[in-house]
Amino acid sequence: MTAIEDVVQAHEAALLAYATRLTGDHHSAEDVVQETWIRAWRHVGRLTEDRGSVRGWLLRVAHNVAIDQHRSRCARPTEVELPEQDVPNAPVVPAPSDAVEARVVVNVALEKLSTVYRRALVEVYLADRTATSAASVLGVPVGTVKSRVHNALRVMRKNLRQPRFEAA
């Protein structure tokens, strides 16, 4: 074993217990101990009993690290959850009634299409099929499905732009 491994093995439990008492939180204590081991590794030459108590040095370093972390947390402003309406660029969630209304409008618009156009749109958009699989289901060439979808969307847009278009 190396010198640092010997030090860790000898003092790990005591150091974690001390750091837990200092911080009052096991996770924060683990952070303190981790930083203490990094500093111990950097100063491994000092960690001999003939230069003083190794455990005392480790406990002092852990104490200093805990104080530094506490000061760091206190120096930052407290994070506060802002109300949703005060957050700029917050995503807008549509009301459920908007989805219902849109569904009604789309259903009426689909009813106004010819059967071949409607079936092509239903297979491609509502059944979520590719043009190739929709062509297989409909029994027509892929190009026909693509042109029917294109024309159906064009007709639907035209119908939806008309002011007399009503959903009922």
N, C-alpha and C positions, 0 to 999 in steps of 0.2 A: 504494500500500500504506500501511497505517497503521503507526504506530511499533511496536506490539506484533508485527505480522506481520513486520516487518523484523528484530526481535530474535529471533523464533522461527526464521526462516529462517537467520539467521547462526549461531545457537548450538544448534540442536536436536540435531544429531548428537553434538556434544561433551557436551552435558548428559546425553543418554541413555547414552552410554558411561560417563561418570562415575558415574551412578546405578546402572548395572549392576555396576560394580566395587564400589560401596558395599554393595549389597544381596545380590549374588551370584545374583540371580534376575531374569530379564528382565521378568516380569509385575510384580513388586514395583517394579522400576525404572521401569516405565511409570507406576505409581501415583505414585511420587515426582516424576517429571517433570510429570505432570498437575497435581499440587498446586503445583509450582514455577511453572508457567505461570499458574495462577490468582493466585498471589501477585504475579507479575510484572505481570499485567494490572491488579491493584489499585494497584500502585506504578509505573505506566508513566512517570510524571514523573521518577522517580529514574534511569531507565535511559538515561542519556546518558554518553558517554565523558568529558565535562568534569566529571562528578561522581564519577568513578572507573570502574574496569573493570566493564563490564556482565557479562562472562563470570564475573569473580570474584564479583560479587554473586549471580548465578544459581547458581554452584557452592556458595556458602555457604548459600543458601536450600535447595538440594537436600540438602546435608549435614544441615542442621537438620531437614528434613522426614523424612529417612531415620532419624535418631536418634529423633525423636518417634514414628514408626511402630514402630520396634524396642521402645521403652519401652512403648508401648501394648500390643503383643503380649505382652511379658513381665509386664505388670501383671495380665493376665487369667489366671485359673486354666486349667490345661491341660485340654482337653476329652478325656474318656475315654469309650470305647464301653462301655456297661453290658451285662452279660449279659441275655439276653432274659427270663429268669424274674424278674429284679430290677426290671424296668420295670413300674411300676403302669399299669393300664389298657391294657396291650399287647394287640393283637388276638390272639384265640385261634384258632389254625389247627387245624381238626379233623384227626384221624388219618385216613389214607386208608381204613382198615378201617371207620370210621364211615360213609363214603359207600357202601361196598359193602354193609354191613348195611342201611342205609336203602333202598338200591335193591332188595334182596331183599324187604324188608318191603313196599315199595310194589308190587312185582310180584305178590306173593301177594295183597295187598289188591285190586289191579286184577283178578286172576283171579276173585275172589269176587263181582265186580260183574256185573250183567247186561250183555249185549253192547252194548245201546244206550247205557248209562251209560259203559261202558268206552271205546267209540269216541268219545264226546263228550269225555271227559277226555283221551284220547290226542291228539285233534286240537287241543284248546285249549292244553293244557299241554306235552305232549311234542313236538308238531309246531309249537308256538308260533304258533298262528293266532289271529286275532281271532274273535269269535263269528260275525261275518258271513262270513268266509272258511271257517270250519268248517261253517257251515250250507250253504254252496255245495258243499263236498266231500261232506258227508253227505246232501245232497238233502232237507233239512228246513228249516223256517222258523227264523229267528234266535232267536225267543222259545223255541222248542223246545230249541235247543242250550243256551241260558242256563238253562232249568229243569232239563235233564238234568245239566248240570255241577253246579248247586246241589244237586240231589238225590243225585248220585253222591258228592259230597264229604261230605254229611251221612251217608250210609250208610257210607262209608269210615271217618269219624271214629268212628261208633258201633261198627264192627267192630274198630277198632284199640284202643278203650278196653276191650274185653272181655278179661278175664285169660286166657281159654282160647285167645285168638288166637295162633297160632304161625306162624312164618315158614317152616315146612317140612312 
